[in-house]
Amino acid sequence: MKKVALLAVGLLLFLPATSFGTLLSTAPGYGMVSFWDSPDQRLGTDIYSNDGLTFGPFIVGQTSPITIDLTVDYFFGDGTDEWFSLWIDWDQSMTFDPDERWLYNDSPVNWFDNGTYSLVASVTPTPDAVLGDTWMRAMISPDGPFDPFGDYDNGEVEDYLVSVAPIPEPSTILLLGTGLLGLGGFGYRRKRKEKK
């Protein structure tokens, strides 16, 4: 029995910090974020799901709103400084570059009152953004300012698969239909002239 207890303690000592039930970033192939402490609820209302951000499609050249829902509770309320950052991998390089940090506070926000807060921001894809699916990472932590990867004491990270679309163009079917209608009208007028 003693040997089993010693083996269990030994395993706990040598397991990485990320094995203790902490939440990790989920974007496949990207640098990871992990927290040493038990994670605290900050983004959204459910710590086990990505529910802190609400956003529509990202269209090149157009501005899209993003709503960020924050939950302040007794874990980190009453005067704790918090830093927030949002990265979008516009060039689909499988990394969040420094110039892809879209939203961040350059000084910490001091939360005094527990409760739920909604912040509305706007995002415009860069002109050279690659079209298609890419990843967005949102992170909030008192350990700021921080990078989009690494180990931190506590906080929350959420990764979202997003899509970048081109500027909408008139439908090909609409153009074709208009052209056919014009040709039909032209043919009808010509036929009427021939009858006269």
Buried (B, 14 or more C-beta within 10 A) or exposed (E): EEEEEEEEEEEEEEEEEBEEEBBEBBBEEBBBBBBBEEBBBBBBEEBEEBBBBEBEEBBBEBEBEBEBBBBBBEBBBEEBBBBBBBBBBBBBEEBBEEEBBBBBBEEBBEBEEEEEEEEEBEBBBBEEBBBEEBBBBBBBBBBBEBBBBEBBEBBBBBBBEBEBBEEEEEEEEEEEEEEEEEEEEEEEEEEEEEEE
